[in-house]
Amino acid sequence: MSMWFGMGCLIVLCCLPAVLSTVGLLWHRFGPQPKRSPLRDEAAGAWLERQIEGAALDVGVEVHGAPGLDAYWPSVDAIGLSAPTWHGRRATELAIAAHELGHALNIRSHWLAAHALPIARLAQGLSWRAFAATVFSALLVGAGGLIPFATVLLGVSLVVTLTVCGDEWFASWRAVRFLRDDPTVSDDEIKIAQHSMRSAGTVYALDLVGQLFVLASWPFVIADWPSLSGPTSIPSPEAVGLAVVMVPVLLLRAAHVGLQVWDPEPVTTDFRLFTVMSQESRWEFLTGLAVLTVVVMLHPLLTGPFATSALVGATMTAIGPVGALLRAIVLVPLVLLLHRFAEPDPEEQRLLFKTPNLETTAPALLALYTNPPWYLRVSWLANLAYIPLLAVAAVRLCTWA
């Protein structure tokens, strides 16, 4: 195959799981929906608390004002429900509450699950980004020796994704058991809840399907790897200058993450929490663009095993935010278009335009940032994988000059 065609195919393969999971997300939101269940006498949050009390489980339930943040937080052993979910009285909200209770039971099922499942959640995105970064770096500098490393990372990503999918499946299975054991839940409500959980599960399933397709295609990719001889030119003074301009941003980000890991700032209110999360997302995006600029501008100097390894680490930190930007560019107009032609949901509109209550607090989320667990600190430190690249680039620039 030609060089450019081969590079294009590899980039498409690396994007395939994200594309398929996005399709699953759109299907979950805009696909065929079951009939709306009648309003229940009991809110989903009250039902969840009753189930926890009946099963004698030591699990907390916390409510916060922001919609969409429904999750089980193993670090503080609490289920966090958004206010719309907690107060919801339909089968779909009941499905969310039961599913999160299923996650809590998964963690309790075995001592290995208590450690493996949280780590798998954090490693899911990192492992695939590491694979994609390795492929991109191998194409960029013509380092065919990275192919075995990319193969190993592909296997790791598949194992992690299978673990996450298994966690989701068992959580839904346990949720359905809770629903069936409750005489206040009708058969129709159980069917609607099952449909809702299956629909949400397609996001994870399609991500796995994309990775399995990449695995099936990988032998053919290796056999016909694009013939790149590596960079032969040297960076222009303009390219070097543009890369150097980005260095202060990256050093400032490194100092920020170091302080965040070593001495986390107490987060005591929801307003402060979402301010911190917003700042973090902006930092990640700015850092990703800065790292990508340095990589593209200086890659002709990054030859040799150590420099190539540093290139992979740095590229991994850039792929996440840049990929999120590209996904948003595609998704936002598409969602707005689909939402325009979709049948309006009065309840959704009421929640969508509801004035947020910034006085409520979610202790689980606050504790996650105030006293983060070790695996979350490690994930923060992974954002600094570009530091070796800066050191290598500085040495190569001094030698080149």
N, C-alpha and C positions, 0 to 999 in steps of 0.2 A: 504494500500500500504506500501511497505517497506520504510524505512527512506531515503535511497539514491535515490531510484526511485522517490519518492515524491519531494525531493530536485531538482533532475534533471528536472522534469516536470515544477516546478515553475521557475527555471532559464530560461528554454526554453520559457515559457510564457512571462517572462519579456523581453527577447530578440526579441520576435516575431515582434513587430512594427518596430524595427530598421532593422530587416532582410527584412521585406516586403518593407519598404521604399527604402532599398538598391536595391532590385529587380526592383522597379519602376524607380530608377535612372539609372540602367543599361538598362532598356527597353527604357527610354527616349533617351539615348545616342546611343544604338546599335540596337534598334528595327526598324521595317519597317518605312522608311522615305518617305514623299511625294516627288513628282518630284520637282526638283529645279526650283524655279521661275526665270523668266528673271530679269536682272538688271533694277532697277528703275532709273528714271532721278533724283529723290530726295533721299538724304540719310535719314536714319531712324531718326537721331537726328534733322535734319532740319524739317522733317515732324512733329515730336513731338513738336518742338518750334512753328510751324505754328498752330497746334491744340490748344496749350495753349493760344496763342495770340487770336485765333478766338473765344475761349470760355471765354476770359477775365479772366483767372485764374492767381492768384498771386503765381505761382509755378516756382521755378528756375530749370534750366537744367545744369548739370555739367558733364564734361568729364574728365576721368582719364585713365591713360595708361594701367592699369592692366586688363586683360580680365576676365570676369566672375562675376565682382562685379556690377551687374545691380540691382538697388534697389531704392525705395522711402524712403527718410530719413525725417520722420515727425518732428523731433526735430528742423530741420533747414528749413523745407518745401521746399525740393529740390529733384529732380530726378537725381540720379547719373547713368550715362551710361559709360561703358567702351568704349575705342576708337574703337575697332572692331565693337561694336554694333552701336555706333553713326554714324560711316562712312559706315555701312552696307547698301546695296541697294537691299536686297532681302526680301521676305515676312517674313522670320523667325526673322530677326532683327526688322522689323516693328512690329511684334507681341510682342517682348520684350518691345519696347518703348511704345506701346499702353497699354500693361498690367500694366506697372509701372504707367502710367497716370491713369489707373483704380484704382490703390491703392490710389493715391492722392485724387481722387474723393470719394472713400470710407471713408477716414478720414474726408472729408468735409461734408459727408452726414448727420451727426448728432453729437451733442456735446458729446454724450456717446461714439460713435465710435472713436472720436478723442482721448479719454483716454483709451478705452477698447482694441482697436486693437494693439497699441504698447506694452501694458502690456501683452496681450495674446501672442505676438511673443516671449517675453522674458520668459514668464511662461511656454511655451509649453515644452521645454526641462527640465526645473527645476521640473515641476510637475510629469512628468513620472519618472525622476531619483529619486525623493523623494519616489514614490511608490515602485520602484524597490529596493531602499535602505531599506525601511521598511520591505519588504518581505525577503531580504537577512539577515537583522539583526534579524528578528524573527526566521529564520532558524538557524542562527549562535549561538544564546544564548537561544534558546528554549522559546522565549517570545510570547506565543500564544495571549497575551493581545494586541499585536500590530495589530491583524487582523482587528478590526473595523477601526483603523486609516488608514491602508492600503486600506480598502474599500472606505473610504472618499477620499483619495488621487487619487484613480482610477477614481472616479466620477469627481473630479476636473480636472484631466488630460483630460478626455473625453470632458468636457465642453470647455476647452481651445482649444483642437484640433479641435472641431467642429467650434469654432469661427474663427480659422485660415483658415480652409477649406472654410468657408463661405466667408471670406475676399478674398481668391484666386478665388472662383467662381464668385463673384460679380465683381472683378477686370477684369476677362476675359470677362464677359458679357458686361461691360462698354467698354472694348477695342474693341469688335466686333462691337458695336454700332458706335464708332468713325470711324472704318474702313469702315463700310457700308455707313456712311454719307459722306464719301470723294469720289468724283467722279473719282479721280486719281487712286484709288485702285480697281483693277479688281476683278471679282468674284473668279477667280482661286487663286489670292493672298489671298483673304479672307479665302478660304477653307484651304490653306496651313497654314495660321496664326492660324486658329482654330485647326488644327491638332497639330501644335506645342504647343499651350497652353494646349490642352487636354493631350498631352504626358507628359508635365511638371507637370500637375496637378495629374497624377497618383502617383507621389512621396508622395504627401500629402494624397491622397485618400487611398493608401495602408497602410500608417501609421495609419489612422483612422480605417481601416478594422482590422488591428492587435489588436488595443485597444478594438474594439467591440468584437472580438473573446475572448480576455482575460475577458471582462465583462461577456460574455455568459458562460465562463468556471468557473468563480469565485465561484458560489454557490457550484459546485462540489468540487472545491479546498478546500473551507472552511469546507465542510462536511467530507472530508477525508484528513485533514491537517496532514502532517508527524508528527508522535509522537516523539517529541524531549523532553528530560527531562532537557535540558540545560547543560552548561559546568560543569563538575565535577572535572576536573584536574586544576592544577595551572600552570602558565607559567614557562617554564624552564629559568634558568639564561641566556642562549644563546638567547632565544626569547626576554627577557627583554632588554638585551644589544642591540639587533638589533633594537628594537623599540626606545630605548633612542637615538641611533645614528641618527634617523630620526627627532628628536625633533628640533635641530637647523635649519634644512631646513624649517620646518613648521613655526617656529617663524620668520625666515627671510622673508618668504612669507607673513606672517601676517603684518609685518612692511611695506613691499612693497605695499600691497593692501591698507593699511591705508593711506599711503602717496599719493597713486594714487587717492583715493577718496577725501581726505581732500585738497590736493593741486596738481591738475593735471598738469603735465608738458606740456607746449605749444608744439604743433606739427604743424610745418609750411611747411613741404615739404612731398611729397609722399615717398621719401626715408626714412625719419624719421618715417612716419606713418607705413610703412610696417616693419621697424625695430622693432617698438613698438609691432606690432601685432605678429611678429615672436617670440619676447622675451616672450610675454604673453602666447603663445601656449606652449613654452618650460617650462615656470613656471607651467602652469596647469598640464602638463604631469608629471613633477617631483613631484609636490605636490600630485597628485593622487596616484602615486606609494608609496610615503612616508606615506600617510594616510592609504592606504590599508595594508601596512606593520604593522603599529601600530595596526590597527583593528584586523588583523589576529593573531598577536603575543600576544596581551593583552586581547582578548575578554573573556577569562575565568574570568577575574576580573570585567567585566562590567555587573554586575547584579543589579537589582533594577530599579524602574521607571525612575529616573533621568539619571542613567548611560545608560539605554537602549535608552532614547531619544537622549542623546549625541552621542551614537553609530549610530543612524539613520542619524543624521545631518552630521557626519563625513563621513559615507559611501556614502552619496549623493554627496559629493565633489569628491569622488574617482571614482564613476561609469562613469562619463562623459569622462574624459581623458583615462581611461583604456578601456572603450568601443570603443572609437575612435581608439585606437591603435589596438584592435582586428579587427575592421572593416577594417582598412588600411592593416593589414596583409593578410586578405582575398581578399580585393578589388584590391590591386595593381597588384598582378600577374594575377588576372582574367581579369582586364582591359587591361593589356598588351597583354594577350592572345587573347582577343576579338579584340583588335585593330590590331593585326597582321593579322587576317583573314578578318577584315572589309575592305570594299572598301576605299582606301585612298581618302581624300578630299584635293585637292590642296590648297584651301583657308584656310582650317584648319591647314595644315602644315605650310603655310606661317605665320599664326598668332601664331602658337605654337612655332616656332623657331625665331620669330621676336625679335630683340634686344629691351629690354624694355626701355622706355623713363622715367627716374626718375626725370626729371625736371618739368613734369606736376603736377598740384595740383588739388585736388578735395576738395573744401572748405567745403562741407557737411561732408565728412569723417574726415577732419581735425578738424572741430568744434566738432564733436562727441567725440573726445578724448581730445581736448583742454578745452572745457566747456561741459562736459557730462551732459545730463538730469538726473533728480533724479532717474528715473526708471533704468537707466544704472548703476548708482552708487550703487543702491540697489542690482542689479545682481552681481556686483563686490563683495559687502560685503557678498553675499551668499556663495562665495568661502571660507569664513572663518568659515563656520559652524562646522569645526573640533575643534575649540578652546575649547568649553566645554568638549570635549572628552579628550583633553590634561590635563585639570584641574582635571577631575574625575580620569583619569589614574594616575596622580601624587599623589593624595590623597590615592588611593587604593594601590599603590606601597609602599608608606610610611607606611600604616597600615599593609600591607602584610609582609613587611620587619621586 
